[in-house]
Amino acid sequence: MLENLNLLRAFGGFFFIFWTAFNTALVDVVGSEQQIPLSVVKLWASAFGGEIKSIAAKYSGSQLLQKKYKEYEKDVAIEEIDGLQLVKKLAKNMEEMFHKKSEAVRRLVEAAEDAYLKHEFDADLQYEYFNAVLINERDEEGNYLELGKEFILVPNDHFNNLPVNISLSDVQVPTNMYNKDPAIVNGVYWSESLNKVFVDNFDRDPSLIWQYFGSAKGFFRQYPGIKWEPDENGVIAFDCRNRKWYIQAATSPKDVVILVDVSGSMKGLRLTIAKQTVSSILDTLGDDDFFNIIAYNEELHYVEPCLNGTLVQADRTNKEHFREHLDKLFAKGIGMLDIALNEAFNMLNEVRQGSICSQAIMLITDGAVDTYDTIFAKYNWPDRKVRIFTYLIGREAAFADNLKWMACANKGFFTQISTLADVQENVMEYLHVLSRPKVIDQEHDVVWTEAYIDSTGLVLMTTVAMPVFSKQNETRSKGILLGVVGTDVPVKELLKAIPKYKLGIHGYAFAITNNGYILTHPELRPLYEEGKKRRKPNYSSVDLSEVEWEDRDDTVRGNYFKVCSISLHSLGVALSRGHGKYFFRGNVTVEEGLHDLEHPDVSLADEWSYCNTDLHPEHRQMTQLEAIKRYLTGKEPLLQCDKELIQEVLFDAVVSAPIEAYWTSLALNKSENSDKGVEVAFLGTRTGLSRINLFVGPEQDFLTAEDKENIFNADHFPLWYRRAAEQIPGSFVYSIPFSTVLSAVLPMLTSRYVFAVPIAQRLKQTLEPCDTEYPAFVSEPLLIFFFNTILRSVLNYIVHNESLKCERLKSQKIRRRPESCHGFHPEENARECGGVPGLSAKPPFVLLPLLLTIFSR
């Protein structure tokens, strides 16, 4: 039984660590301006370590807990976990959840396509709809504004306590668009039929949050209805067509080369408009796309010289990097478009790292003196695999015919951009062209995006989306995309399908979408928290290639992987060979468990789902503890709870109950000078149960909701718990807050004059996006290891410099590509290329037979 007891300690036992005020003494000694001999440091470390070890042993009460455990030992069972069976079970749970979300979106697609099929466009249609910006707004006389009639809003905790209307949707129109444009009004009118489906979906699946329809015309219908507030300039910049879920659902992955004319004629406003056009194109690229930008005059200038001749993934980091370089462009010289086109075609023809699906060249210029037929004939005809999109900058139309011809002869699109206000809508035109093959094929691909932070900056989520097509026969060859429907799925909803307690201390599960996005993984947590701090909704998720696959090595933690395919996704489970190989089962009566579970010092992991309180509105106000009690007493038969987890948490509550009285006795008998500095003692178990006892005032910043690394989360056990679990049973682990001591230690190690600014702050500013900062957990001797940690950090700070950025850009791993690609379709009407009924440019006579062949395709 001793072997089993050690196993209990290793996998699911009770681990302690004590937060003390000794860090103040550490700063006082280490921060001294005098050089302290190493022998003195070792002596002090030994005495200091012995003192805190004695205190830790005193407050742990381990013998008391073992005695209580002995009372129930005969009913304890330890089972070996079958990794394959576990992943299959979890995969089934997650597949059911994925299916429910996808079906909700599919019902919206069917309703939208049927409504559009029955609708006849009316250019004179007058329709009063609920405009999300104008609702409940009144004029000076107290009358509701046009499109702003009364719209009832009630705070709802299921939607972050925002005021919403769960009976109706409302419509947001971008500020740069006329909200009574006939195309907008007609679209809003026929899409009203989605209201019924929104409500029905929410009734079927109360865990759903936002549902919406993003129209190709630019308006955004959202359920539940909510009021939108403009920024301080009175502007709402949100355009649904720029969102990743829209881009991924509307088009296939694409490789894009952007050519920007920087000749002398582009000076002033034209270059400003050109830069904005490039930026808007970048907005329309998603993580499945690849791109590069070349500026040209009589020479070629790669905007990022490091990436000469190659494509880079269009993730947020890379796009922002290129935007910064755009500011360095200036206009001079003569524009030699021929060399730029040759370079672009060569890059696309030789591409090894890219989407390998749709390809396009975006040409941004104020004119072209030729049609460059020989170049297109050499690289692109007759197949026209590379589409040409041309953007004429400025009001002059002298060279418009040549640019129109280039676009139309290469299955692209031509637009003219005269002002900054014209940029957004004109850029969007190319998305309609690229979506044509998918529309003609009527392929309603289900798209799951990577994890991202929502616009409130509060919720980590993914989106499931599907495109909406016109089913009218007369428009088939035009391939009309009506828009995209979608619904948001919080990552915490996914985590409910893979309970952390089943995976062990170091184990974890990761759900992978069909295009390689990881939706659940421990590495998402630190990135999410950093994104919240910086208020960056455009959070970039962890990619499959960035997972720490080194865990496959038995010398690390001995993790082994089991992967199960789930329709469009895969679910992987990593289990530690030690802590994750066995499952501990205890057994106590419901009466015993509830009695000890309801004690004031007991808390349960907020993000763990002991009972699903989201399914029914009447349960959403319940805490997990309340839900467990009502479930066990039979007062809420509709509650769905995890019986296995509840049984285990009841056992932990009973076995850990004696520690509360023990801590109370220590507090009552504590003299003024004994155990000076002890602030809090706490206990945690494998079921997310915690007991906490404060020995000083309530003011402390440890184990709070903000202290994410040190509390039980949906995706990991607390850091102190994990570190303790790695040690030999009966030993102690000590924590030194890294950020607290760093600025005091560094001056002593070097010179007090070198680091005028706290180095902890400077180090943090140089961290890469995927770096994670953890407190240093050390064993005795205390200080030696800690000094080594500091020195390593300083060295990392010194060697990390700007020269590494280029290597990082070049070394990006290739993402797993989506399975479907709709780059071309033989029935596509290529004459829809910018509203040009005929071609003005006169191509050479020898090319006429070829062009006739091209336009007959």
ABEGO torsion letter per residue (X at the ends): XAAAAAAAAAAABBBBBBBBAAAAAAAAAAABABBBBAAAAAAAAAAAAAAAAAAAAAAAGAAAAAAAAAAAAAABBBBBBBAAAAAAAAAAAAAAAAAAAAAAAAAAAAAAAAAAAABBBBAABBBBBBBAAABGBBBAAGBBBBGABBBBBBBBAABGGBBBBAABBBBBBBAABBAABAAAAAAAAAAAAAAAAAAAAAAABAABBBBBBBBAAGBBBBOBBBBBBBBAAGBBABBAAABAAAAAAABBBBBBBBBBBABAAABEAAAAAAAAAAAAAAAABBAABBBBBBBBBABBBBABAAABGBBBBBBAAAAAAAAAAAAABBBBEBBBAAAAAAAAAAAAAABABBAGBBBBBBBBBAEBABAGAAAAAAAAOAAGABBBBBBBBEABAAAAAAAAAAAAAAGBBBBBBABAAAAAAAAAAAAAAAAAAAAAAGBBBBBBBBBBBBAAGABBBBBBBBBBBBABAAAAAAGBBAEBBBBBBBAAAAAAABBAAAAEAABBBBBBBAAGBBABBAAAAAAAAAAAAAGBAABBBBBAAABBAAAABAABAGBBBBBBBBEABBBBBBBBAAAAABBBBBBBBAAAAAAAAABAABBBBAABBABBAAABAAAAABBAAAAAAAAAAGABAABBBBAAAAAAAAAAAAAAAAAAAAAAAAAAABBAABGBGBABBBBBBAAGBBBBBBABBABBABGBAABAAABBBAABBBAAAAAAAABBBGBBBBBBBAAAAAAAAAAAABBAAABABBAAAAAAAABBAABBBBBBBBBOBAAAAAAAAAAAAAAAAAABBAAAAAAAAAABBBBBBBABBBABBAABBAABAGGBABBABBBBAAAAAAAAAAAAX
